Amino acid sequence: MPARPELSLLPRPHKVSPRPGRFVLGQDTSVRALPGAQGAADLLRALLGPTTGLPLPPSAEGRVVLALDPDLGGLGDEGYGLTVGPEALLLRAARPAGLLRGVQTIRQLLPPEALSGGARRPAWELPCVEISDVPRYPWRGAMLDVARHFQPVSYLHRYVDLMALHKLNVLHLHLTDDQGWRMPVDAYPRLTSVGGLRAESLSDGVPHGGSYTKDELRGLVRHAAERGVTVVPEIEMPGHVRAALAAYPSLGNDPDRRLDVWTRWGVCDTVLGVHEEVFDFCRAVLEEVMDVFPSPYIHIGGEECPTTEWEHSPAARERAAAEGLAGPGELHGWFMGRIGAFLVERGRRPTGWAESGSELPPEFTVMTWRDPAHARTAARRGHHVVTAHHRATYLDYAQSTDPDEPPAQPGDPVPLHAVHANEPVPLDWEADEASRVLGTQAQLWTEYVTTPDRIEYLTYPRLCALADRAWSGGNGDWSGFVERLRHHTARLDALGVRYRPLTARSLATASTGTARPPL
């Protein structure tokens, strides 16, 4: 660690003022949680107790004080103030979420060994410091695809823990796709018993499958909430549904056709039909999804939906005519509008991927991924926007062209600098346009990512870069980020993160080439 570890915090705090002296956490250190701060105190104890060996018991005389303070309302829902003096540590925030962010800062102020549990000491020191901190954007997320390659729920807990360390607050969980259905639905059990298993992947001859239980997913939601992370579920429709059609053929455009769960990557041309049975299905599935996930946002995909089947289906053409649409090509927007309206009726905010030539209904929160210009277009239409440009946030691309890089999504690399240089709101946007941007998130599609080790290699340190910009904003401060990251890797090492090692090439600022969006 540097002589002044408060300068190595990641993401960078808004304002840091070092003070002389050290605060000592010892066996006799206790925690005083004022009303509304108990959740943060419990998290502090849960995170530090097992790794430091300190009990940190509750006490009305505790020298570690956590408090809600309405005077800090100007820092918003997630801002906090942290004062570390030689005799006491005071963490304040206007809202409980701010206290949770401050807990992660306290962890980073400790020596890296305090994160690992590998070294027990009678006392641990923190530098004295004054921090006032507030995030740039309210949506700072990471999308993990567990449909292409299933991951155990225990790993999802770890994934959330690492997100929270970096003050990321949205886990976007991609639960269904052509290649697998991972969300249990009581009304449609074959979704997981049939749709959750594929025979192979790209002719490798190895079956792949898995699904979660509702109890596992509810446990994940609780675990994430305790750390200030919201889990946003994604259930794909009306495309990317081959696994659902394998389980329930009557949902398709040819009920006599029997399909398997898709074993290839790319865009499958099979889509949901537009008859009422399909909408009954979608509503029933989403009712059960909403019962498990309390997130205000429910993602229903919407991207990469070929209309070929609708154009060749007499029933779909009749439906388009009956709804007054110009043709089957307009069924996509109509479909998304019906499902979006249903979610609004249930008090949720429908969310979908933006697509060229297909506008989502105005009530949708839009994730823009193909072209940065689509974000501004969506904002001008009045959508709330989460920017997810593939050339800066898709972590399934390789990190470099080095020959020893493991297999990744075809296309040019997305280097570390490209992620950190990404600006969700360019400076030339009008103020009303900029106000529609909720934030940004990283994406990790798992066609070529099979294990937790591979996930972490592709994710880190690039997710550190996205977290830094999403929280700290600013003009990028690449050199400052690199310096902080060099020290931050000691924390990643302590936590056993299998990140891509920093090299002179990975820390270079040049990025070249273009790539097609992953399918």
HUQUIPE-V327669 format. One record per pair of residues at least 6 apart in sequence whose ideal C-beta (glycine too) atoms are under 8 Angstrom apart, sorted by the first residue. I is the first residue (numbers start at 0). J is the second residue. D is the distance in Angstrom with one decimal. If there is no record, write none. Layout:
# HUQUIPE-V327669
i,j,d
I,J,D
I,J,D
This chain:
# HUQUIPE-V327669
i,j,d
0,7,6.8
0,110,6.1
0,111,6.7
0,486,6.1
0,489,6.6
1,7,5.5
1,486,5.7
3,17,5.8
3,126,6.6
4,107,7.7
4,108,6.0
4,110,7.9
4,126,5.7
4,486,7.4
5,15,5.5
5,17,5.8
5,108,6.4
5,126,5.4
5,128,4.4
5,130,7.4
6,15,7.1
6,17,7.7
6,483,7.4
7,107,7.7
7,482,7.7
7,483,5.0
7,486,3.7
7,487,6.3
8,15,7.4
8,104,6.4
8,107,5.3
8,108,7.5
8,483,6.9
9,107,7.2
9,165,6.9
9,463,5.9
9,466,7.2
9,467,6.0
9,480,7.8
9,483,5.0
9,484,6.6
9,487,4.6
10,165,6.6
10,166,5.7
10,466,5.1
10,467,4.4
10,468,8.0
10,469,7.5
10,470,3.7
10,471,4.9
11,467,6.2
11,470,7.5
11,471,4.3
11,473,7.7
11,476,7.3
11,479,7.0
11,480,7.6
11,483,6.7
12,104,7.0
12,130,5.0
12,131,7.5
12,132,4.2
12,471,7.7
13,78,7.9
13,131,6.0
13,132,4.9
13,133,5.2
13,471,7.3
14,130,6.9
14,131,4.4
14,132,7.2
15,128,6.4
15,129,7.5
15,130,5.4
16,128,6.8
16,129,4.2
16,130,7.6
17,126,6.9
17,127,7.4
17,128,5.4
18,83,7.3
18,84,6.9
18,126,7.9
18,127,3.9
18,128,5.7
18,129,6.1
19,127,6.3
20,84,7.0
20,85,4.1
20,127,4.3
21,85,6.8
21,124,4.5
21,125,6.7
21,126,6.2
21,127,6.4
22,83,5.0
22,84,6.5
22,85,6.1
22,86,7.6
22,87,7.4
22,88,5.5
22,124,6.9
22,125,4.8
22,126,7.9
22,127,6.2
23,122,5.1
23,123,7.3
23,124,5.6
24,47,7.8
24,51,7.1
24,53,5.9
24,55,7.7
24,63,7.7
24,109,7.7
24,122,6.4
24,123,4.6
24,124,7.5
24,125,7.0
25,53,7.1
25,121,6.4
25,122,4.1
25,123,7.8
26,53,6.4
26,54,7.1
26,121,6.2
26,122,7.6
28,53,6.5
28,55,6.3
28,61,7.6
28,62,6.0
28,63,6.3
29,55,6.7
29,56,5.1
29,57,6.6
29,58,3.5
29,60,6.9
29,61,3.9
29,62,7.0
29,63,7.1
30,40,5.1
30,43,6.6
30,44,6.8
30,55,5.2
30,56,7.2
30,57,5.8
30,58,7.0
30,61,4.7
30,63,4.6
30,64,7.8
30,65,6.9
31,57,7.3
31,58,6.1
31,59,6.1
31,60,7.0
31,61,3.4
31,62,7.9
31,63,6.9
31,64,4.8
31,65,7.2
32,39,7.1
32,40,3.7
32,57,6.5
32,65,5.0
33,64,7.2
33,65,6.7
33,66,4.1
33,67,6.7
34,67,7.1
35,67,4.1
35,95,6.2
36,65,4.0
36,66,5.7
36,67,5.9
36,95,7.3
36,98,5.7
38,95,5.7
38,98,7.5
38,99,7.3
38,225,6.8
39,65,5.2
39,90,7.3
39,95,6.5
39,98,3.6
39,99,5.6
39,101,7.4
39,102,5.5
40,57,6.9
40,65,5.3
41,225,7.5
42,99,6.3
42,102,5.3
42,225,6.0
42,226,6.6
43,55,6.8
43,63,7.6
43,65,7.4
43,102,5.0
43,105,6.8
44,54,8.0
44,55,4.9
45,225,8.0
46,102,7.0
46,106,6.2
47,53,6.3
47,55,6.3
47,106,7.1
47,109,7.7
47,113,6.8
48,54,6.4
48,55,6.1
49,116,5.8
50,113,5.8
50,114,5.9
50,115,6.2
50,116,3.9
51,109,7.7
51,113,5.2
51,116,7.9
51,119,7.5
51,120,7.2
51,123,5.6
52,119,4.3
52,120,7.3
53,123,7.1
55,63,7.2
62,86,6.7
62,87,4.8
62,88,6.8
63,87,7.5
63,88,4.8
63,90,7.8
64,87,6.6
64,88,7.0
64,89,4.9
64,90,7.1
65,90,4.9
65,91,7.9
65,98,5.7
66,89,7.3
66,90,7.4
66,91,5.1
67,91,7.4
67,92,6.5
67,93,6.8
67,94,7.3
67,95,7.1
67,98,7.3
68,80,7.6
68,91,4.2
68,92,6.9
68,93,6.4
69,93,5.9
70,93,7.8
71,78,6.6
71,79,7.4
71,80,5.8
71,91,5.8
71,92,5.9
71,93,4.4
71,97,7.3
72,93,4.5
73,93,8.0
74,80,7.3
74,92,7.0
74,93,6.1
74,97,6.5
74,131,7.3
74,132,7.5
74,133,4.6
75,93,7.4
75,94,7.7
75,97,7.7
75,133,5.9
75,134,7.6
75,137,7.8
76,93,7.5
76,94,4.6
76,96,5.2
76,97,6.8
76,137,7.3
77,92,7.9
77,94,7.1
77,96,4.9
77,97,5.2
77,100,5.4
77,133,7.1
77,134,5.3
77,137,7.4
77,166,7.9
77,168,7.2
77,227,7.5
78,92,6.6
78,93,7.1
78,97,5.2
78,100,7.8
78,131,7.7
78,132,6.1
78,133,3.6
78,134,7.2
79,90,6.4
79,91,6.6
79,92,4.1
79,97,4.1
79,98,6.4
79,100,5.5
79,101,3.9
79,104,7.6
79,130,7.8
79,132,5.7
80,89,7.9
80,90,7.5
80,91,4.7
80,92,7.1
80,101,7.9
80,129,8.0
80,130,6.9
80,131,5.3
80,132,7.6
81,88,7.7
81,89,7.4
81,90,5.3
81,91,7.8
81,101,5.2
81,104,5.9
81,105,7.2
81,128,7.3
81,129,7.4
81,130,4.3
81,132,7.4
82,88,7.3
82,89,4.5
82,128,8.0
82,129,5.5
82,130,7.9
83,108,7.1
83,125,5.5
83,126,6.9
83,127,5.0
83,128,5.1
83,129,7.7
84,127,5.6
85,127,6.1
88,105,7.3
88,125,7.1
90,98,6.1
90,101,4.4
90,102,7.3
90,105,7.0
91,98,7.9
92,98,4.7
92,100,7.6
92,101,6.3
96,168,7.7
96,227,5.0
99,163,7.6
99,226,6.4
99,227,3.8
100,132,7.1
100,134,7.8
100,166,5.4
100,227,6.6
101,132,7.5
103,163,6.1
103,164,5.6
103,165,7.8
103,166,6.0
104,130,6.5
104,132,7.0
105,125,7.2
106,113,7.2
106,114,6.4
106,164,6.9
107,164,7.6
107,490,6.7
108,125,4.6
108,126,6.3
108,128,7.2
109,123,5.6
109,124,8.0
109,125,6.0
110,123,6.8
110,124,7.7
111,489,4.1
111,490,4.9
111,492,7.0
111,493,4.3
112,118,4.3
112,493,6.2
113,123,5.5
113,493,7.9
114,490,5.7
114,493,4.3
114,494,5.5
115,493,3.7
115,494,6.6
115,495,7.6
117,493,7.3
134,166,7.0
134,469,7.3
134,470,4.7
135,438,7.9
135,468,7.8
135,469,6.5
135,470,6.1
135,471,6.4
135,472,3.4
136,423,6.6
136,436,7.2
136,437,6.6
136,438,3.2
136,439,6.6
136,469,5.3
136,470,7.7
136,472,7.7
137,168,7.8
137,437,5.8
137,438,5.9
138,168,7.4
138,169,5.7
138,385,5.4
138,437,3.9
138,438,3.2
138,439,7.2
138,440,6.9
139,166,6.8
139,167,4.8
139,168,5.4
139,169,6.7
139,438,5.4
139,439,7.1
139,440,7.1
139,465,7.8
139,466,6.5
139,469,3.9
139,470,6.2
140,167,6.2
140,168,7.1
140,169,3.3
140,170,7.0
140,171,5.5
140,231,7.6
140,385,7.2
140,438,7.1
140,439,7.5
140,440,3.2
140,441,7.3
141,158,7.8
141,162,5.8
141,167,5.8
141,169,7.4
141,170,6.3
141,171,6.9
141,440,5.9
141,441,4.9
141,442,7.9
141,443,7.3
141,458,7.6
141,462,6.2
141,465,7.9
142,171,3.8
142,172,7.8
142,173,6.1
142,233,7.8
142,387,7.6
142,440,5.9
142,441,6.8
142,442,4.5
142,443,6.7
143,150,7.5
143,155,7.5
143,158,6.3
143,170,6.9
143,171,7.3
143,172,6.2
143,173,6.7
143,443,5.6
143,445,7.7
143,454,7.4
144,173,4.2
144,176,7.3
144,442,7.8
144,443,6.3
144,444,4.7
144,445,4.5
145,155,7.6
145,172,6.6
145,173,6.5
145,174,6.5
145,181,5.5
145,445,7.2
146,173,5.6
146,174,6.2
146,175,5.5
146,176,3.7
146,178,6.1
146,179,4.7
146,180,7.2
146,181,6.0
146,235,7.9
146,242,7.7
146,445,7.8
147,176,6.3
147,178,5.1
147,179,6.8
147,264,7.5
147,444,6.6
147,445,4.4
147,446,5.0
147,448,7.9
148,207,6.9
148,445,4.2
148,446,7.7
148,448,6.2
148,449,5.0
149,179,6.5
149,181,6.2
149,195,7.9
149,207,7.1
149,208,6.7
149,209,3.3
149,210,7.5
150,445,8.0
150,451,6.6
150,454,7.3
151,209,7.8
152,211,5.9
152,215,4.4
152,216,7.6
152,218,7.2
152,219,5.9
154,451,4.8
154,454,7.8
155,170,7.8
155,172,7.6
155,219,5.4
156,219,6.6
156,222,5.3
157,451,7.5
158,170,7.1
158,454,7.6
159,170,5.9
159,219,7.3
159,222,6.1
159,223,4.7
159,226,6.2
159,228,5.3
160,226,7.0
161,459,7.8
161,462,7.9
161,494,7.1
161,496,6.7
162,168,7.8
162,170,6.4
162,226,7.9
162,228,5.9
162,462,7.8
163,226,3.9
163,227,6.4
163,228,5.7
164,490,7.5
164,494,7.7
165,462,6.7
165,463,6.2
165,466,3.8
166,466,6.2
166,470,5.2
167,228,7.1
167,462,7.5
167,466,5.4
167,469,7.5
168,227,5.8
168,228,5.5
168,229,6.4
169,228,6.9
169,229,5.4
169,231,5.9
169,440,6.4
170,223,6.0
170,228,5.6
170,229,7.2
170,230,4.9
170,231,7.0
171,231,4.8
171,233,6.3
171,298,6.6
171,440,6.2
172,230,5.8
172,231,6.9
172,232,5.5
172,233,6.5
173,233,4.8
173,235,7.9
173,444,7.8
174,180,7.5
174,181,4.8
174,182,4.4
174,232,5.7
174,233,6.0
174,234,6.2
175,181,6.7
175,182,6.1
175,194,7.9
175,233,7.4
175,234,5.3
175,235,5.1
175,239,7.4
175,240,7.5
175,242,6.6
175,243,7.0
176,235,5.7
176,239,4.9
176,241,7.9
176,242,6.8
177,239,5.4
177,240,7.0
177,241,3.6
177,242,6.1
177,260,7.6
177,261,4.0
177,267,4.5
177,269,7.8
178,197,5.7
178,200,7.5
178,241,7.4
178,242,6.6
178,260,6.4
178,261,5.2
178,262,7.3
178,264,7.7
179,194,6.9
179,195,6.0
179,196,7.7
179,197,6.2
179,207,7.4
179,208,6.9
179,209,7.6
179,242,5.5
179,260,6.6
180,190,4.7
180,191,6.0
180,194,3.6
180,195,5.4
180,210,7.0
180,242,4.3
180,243,6.1
180,246,7.1
181,191,7.3
181,195,6.4
181,209,6.7
181,210,4.9
181,211,5.8
182,190,7.3
182,191,7.6
182,210,7.3
182,211,7.0
182,216,7.6
182,232,7.1
182,234,6.6
182,284,7.7
182,287,8.0
182,288,6.5
183,190,7.6
183,191,5.4
183,210,6.1
183,211,6.5
183,212,6.1
183,213,5.5
183,216,8.0
183,287,7.9
184,190,5.2
184,191,7.5
184,283,7.3
184,284,5.3
184,287,5.2
185,287,6.3
186,283,4.7
186,284,7.6
186,287,6.9
187,246,7.1
187,247,6.6
187,280,7.0
187,283,7.1
187,284,6.8
189,246,3.9
189,247,6.4
190,242,7.5
190,243,6.2
190,246,5.1
190,247,7.6
190,284,7.8
191,210,3.9
192,246,7.6
193,245,5.8
193,246,4.1
193,260,7.4
194,242,3.7
194,243,5.7
194,245,5.7
194,246,4.2
194,260,6.0
195,208,5.1
195,209,6.4
195,210,4.1
195,242,7.5
196,206,6.5
196,207,7.4
196,208,3.3
196,260,6.6
197,206,7.0
197,207,5.6
197,208,6.7
197,242,7.7
197,259,7.3
197,260,4.0
197,261,6.9
197,262,5.4
198,206,5.8
198,259,6.5
198,260,7.4
198,262,5.9
199,205,5.8
199,206,6.5
199,207,7.4
199,262,5.1
200,207,5.7
200,262,6.1
201,262,6.9
201,263,6.3
201,264,6.9
202,262,7.4
213,287,8.0
213,291,5.5
216,291,5.1
216,292,7.4
217,291,5.8
219,230,6.3
220,230,5.2
220,291,7.0
220,292,6.2
220,293,6.9
223,229,6.9
223,230,5.1
229,294,5.2
229,295,7.8
229,296,7.7
230,292,5.9
230,294,6.1
231,292,7.4
231,294,4.9
231,296,4.8
231,297,7.4
231,298,5.7
231,350,7.1
232,288,5.4
232,291,7.6
232,292,4.7
232,294,6.9
232,297,6.5
232,298,6.6
233,298,3.8
233,299,7.3
233,300,6.1
234,284,6.2
234,285,6.7
234,288,5.9
234,297,7.7
234,298,7.4
234,299,5.9
234,300,7.1
235,299,7.3
235,300,3.6
236,271,6.0
236,281,6.0
236,299,5.4
236,300,5.8
236,301,7.2
236,334,7.4
236,338,6.7
237,270,5.1
237,271,4.2
237,273,7.8
237,277,7.9
237,301,7.7
237,304,5.6
237,331,6.8
237,334,5.0
237,335,7.8
238,266,7.5
238,267,7.6
238,270,4.8
238,271,7.8
238,300,7.2
238,301,7.8
238,302,7.3
238,303,5.6
238,304,3.3
238,305,6.7
239,267,7.2
239,300,5.9
239,302,7.6
239,303,6.6
239,304,7.7
240,250,7.6
240,269,7.1
240,270,6.5
240,271,5.5
241,258,6.3
241,260,6.5
241,261,4.2
241,267,4.8
241,269,5.3
242,260,4.8
242,261,7.2
243,250,6.2
243,271,7.6
244,250,5.9
244,251,4.7
244,258,5.2
244,269,5.7
244,271,7.6
245,258,4.8
245,259,5.6
245,260,4.8
247,280,7.2
248,254,5.6
248,255,7.6
248,256,6.2
248,257,6.0
248,258,6.9
249,276,6.3
250,271,5.7
250,272,6.3
250,276,6.8
250,277,5.4
250,280,5.8
251,258,7.5
251,269,6.3
251,270,7.7
251,271,6.9
251,272,5.7
251,308,7.7
252,269,7.9
252,270,7.2
252,272,4.8
252,308,4.5
252,309,6.9
252,311,7.9
252,312,4.5
252,314,7.3
252,315,6.3
253,308,7.9
253,312,7.8
258,269,6.4
261,267,5.3
264,446,4.4
264,518,6.6
265,518,4.4
266,303,4.7
266,305,6.7
266,518,5.0
268,305,4.6
268,307,5.5
268,308,6.5
269,308,6.7
270,304,5.8
270,305,6.6
270,306,7.8
270,308,5.5
270,309,7.1
271,277,5.1
271,281,7.8
271,334,7.7
272,312,7.2
272,314,6.9
272,315,6.8
273,309,6.9
273,314,7.4
273,315,5.4
273,318,4.7
273,319,7.9
273,330,5.6
273,333,8.0
273,334,6.4
274,314,6.2
274,318,7.3
278,337,6.3
278,338,7.7
281,338,5.7
281,341,7.8
282,338,8.0
282,341,5.7
285,297,6.6
285,299,7.7
285,338,7.4
285,341,7.0
285,342,6.8
285,345,7.9
286,345,7.8
288,297,6.6
289,297,6.6
289,345,6.1
289,347,6.4
294,347,7.7
295,347,6.2
295,348,5.3
296,347,7.0
296,348,5.0
296,350,4.8
296,364,6.2
297,342,5.4
297,347,4.8
297,348,7.3
297,349,6.3
297,350,6.6
298,350,4.3
298,351,6.8
298,366,7.9
299,335,7.1
299,338,5.7
299,339,7.6
299,342,7.6
299,349,6.2
299,350,7.2
299,351,5.8
300,351,6.4
300,352,6.3
301,331,7.5
301,335,5.3
301,351,3.8
301,352,5.5
301,354,6.9
301,357,7.9
301,359,6.6
302,351,7.5
302,352,3.7
302,353,7.9
302,354,5.4
302,368,7.7
303,354,7.4
303,518,6.8
304,331,5.4
304,354,7.7
304,357,7.9
306,327,5.5
306,328,5.0
306,330,6.9
306,331,6.6
308,315,7.2
309,315,3.9
309,316,7.5
309,319,7.5
309,327,3.8
309,328,7.7
309,330,5.3
310,316,7.4
310,326,7.7
310,327,4.7
310,328,7.4
312,327,7.6
315,327,5.3
315,330,6.4
316,326,7.8
316,327,5.7
318,330,6.9
319,325,7.8
319,326,5.9
319,327,5.0
319,329,6.5
319,330,5.5
319,333,7.9
322,333,5.9
324,330,6.5
324,333,6.1
331,357,5.5
332,357,6.1
332,358,6.3
332,359,7.3
332,360,7.0
335,349,7.8
335,351,6.3
335,359,5.9
335,360,6.2
335,363,7.3
336,360,4.4
338,349,6.9
339,349,3.8
339,351,7.9
339,359,7.6
339,360,5.1
339,362,5.4
339,363,5.7
340,360,7.8
340,362,7.5
342,348,7.2
342,349,4.4
343,349,6.8
343,362,5.5
348,362,7.5
348,364,5.6
349,360,7.8
349,362,6.2
349,363,5.0
349,364,7.2
350,363,6.4
350,364,4.4
350,365,7.6
350,366,6.8
350,385,7.9
351,359,5.2
351,363,5.3
351,364,7.8
351,365,6.6
351,366,7.1
352,365,7.8
352,366,5.2
352,368,6.1
353,359,6.8
353,365,4.9
353,366,6.5
353,367,4.5
353,368,6.9
353,369,7.2
353,373,5.0
353,377,5.8
354,369,7.4
355,369,6.2
355,370,7.5
355,373,7.4
358,380,7.0
359,365,5.8
359,382,7.1
361,380,6.8
361,381,5.6
361,382,6.8
363,382,6.2
364,382,6.6
364,383,4.6
364,384,7.4
364,385,6.7
364,437,7.1
365,377,4.4
365,382,4.3
365,383,7.2
365,384,5.4
365,385,7.3
366,384,7.7
366,385,4.8
366,386,7.8
366,387,5.0
366,440,7.7
367,373,4.1
367,374,4.3
367,377,5.9
367,384,6.2
367,385,7.6
367,386,5.7
367,387,6.4
367,388,7.0
368,387,4.6
368,388,6.4
368,389,5.3
368,392,7.9
368,393,7.8
368,442,7.4
368,516,6.7
369,388,8.0
369,389,6.9
369,516,5.6
370,388,7.4
371,386,7.3
371,388,5.0
371,425,7.7
374,384,5.2
374,386,4.8
374,388,7.7
374,423,7.6
374,436,6.9
375,428,6.3
375,432,6.0
377,384,5.0
377,435,7.7
378,384,5.2
378,428,7.6
378,432,4.4
378,433,7.7
378,435,3.9
378,436,6.5
379,432,6.1
381,435,7.3
382,435,6.5
383,435,5.6
383,436,7.8
383,437,5.4
384,435,5.5
384,436,4.9
384,437,6.6
385,436,7.7
385,437,5.3
385,438,6.0
385,439,6.5
385,440,6.0
386,392,7.7
386,421,7.9
386,423,4.4
386,424,8.0
386,436,6.5
386,438,7.6
386,439,4.7
387,393,7.9
387,439,6.7
387,440,5.7
387,441,7.9
387,442,5.9
388,421,6.7
389,396,8.0
389,442,7.5
389,514,7.6
389,516,4.7
389,517,6.9
390,413,6.5
390,417,6.8
390,513,7.3
390,514,6.8
391,413,6.7
391,417,5.3
391,418,5.8
391,420,7.4
391,421,3.6
392,413,7.9
392,418,6.8
392,421,6.7
392,439,6.6
392,440,6.7
392,441,4.9
392,442,5.7
392,465,6.6
393,408,7.1
393,413,6.1
393,441,7.7
393,442,5.0
393,443,7.9
393,444,7.2
393,516,7.7
393,517,6.3
394,413,6.9
394,418,8.0
394,441,5.3
394,442,6.6
394,443,4.7
394,457,5.1
394,458,5.6
394,461,5.4
394,462,7.0
395,407,6.2
395,408,4.2
395,442,7.2
395,443,5.5
395,444,4.5
395,445,7.1
395,446,7.2
395,447,6.7
395,448,6.3
395,457,6.5
395,517,6.1
396,407,5.8
396,408,5.1
396,410,5.5
396,411,7.2
396,412,5.8
396,413,4.3
396,514,6.6
396,517,7.5
397,404,4.7
397,405,8.0
397,407,4.0
397,408,7.7
397,412,4.6
397,413,7.7
398,404,6.9
398,412,5.8
398,413,7.0
398,414,6.0
398,415,6.6
398,457,7.3
398,461,6.7
398,499,5.5
398,505,6.5
399,412,5.2
399,414,6.2
399,504,6.0
399,505,6.3
400,411,7.9
400,412,5.9
401,504,7.1
404,412,7.9
405,453,6.6
405,456,6.9
406,447,5.0
407,447,5.6
407,448,8.0
407,457,6.9
408,444,6.7
408,446,6.8
408,447,6.0
408,517,4.6
409,514,7.8
409,515,7.7
409,517,7.7
410,514,2.9
410,515,5.9
410,517,7.0
411,511,7.3
411,512,3.5
411,513,6.2
411,514,4.2
412,510,7.7
412,512,7.7
413,461,7.3
413,510,7.9
414,505,6.8
414,507,7.4
414,510,5.1
415,460,6.3
415,461,5.6
415,464,5.7
415,505,5.4
415,506,6.9
416,464,7.9
416,477,6.5
416,506,7.6
416,507,6.7
416,508,4.9
416,509,7.6
416,510,6.1
417,510,4.6
418,441,7.5
418,461,4.8
418,464,4.1
418,465,5.3
418,468,7.9
419,464,3.8
419,465,7.6
419,467,6.5
419,468,5.9
419,475,6.3
419,477,6.1
419,480,5.7
420,475,5.8
420,477,7.2
420,508,7.9
421,439,7.1
421,465,7.4
421,468,6.6
422,468,7.5
422,475,7.8
423,436,5.6
423,438,6.4
423,439,4.4
423,468,7.9
423,469,7.4
424,432,7.9
424,433,4.5
424,436,5.1
438,469,5.8
439,465,6.7
439,468,7.7
439,469,5.4
440,465,7.6
441,458,7.5
441,461,7.1
441,462,5.5
441,465,5.0
443,454,6.5
443,457,6.3
443,458,6.2
444,517,5.5
445,454,7.5
446,517,7.4
448,454,5.7
448,457,6.3
452,497,4.9
455,496,5.4
455,497,4.5
455,498,6.2
456,497,5.4
456,498,6.6
456,499,5.5
457,499,7.7
458,498,7.7
459,491,6.2
459,496,5.5
459,497,8.0
459,498,3.6
459,499,7.0
460,484,5.9
460,487,7.8
460,488,7.2
460,491,7.4
460,498,5.4
460,499,6.9
460,501,7.0
463,484,6.0
463,487,6.5
464,480,6.8
464,484,7.9
467,480,5.5
467,483,7.8
468,475,7.1
477,508,6.2
481,506,5.5
484,501,7.0
485,501,6.7
488,498,7.1
488,501,6.5
491,498,5.3
499,505,6.8
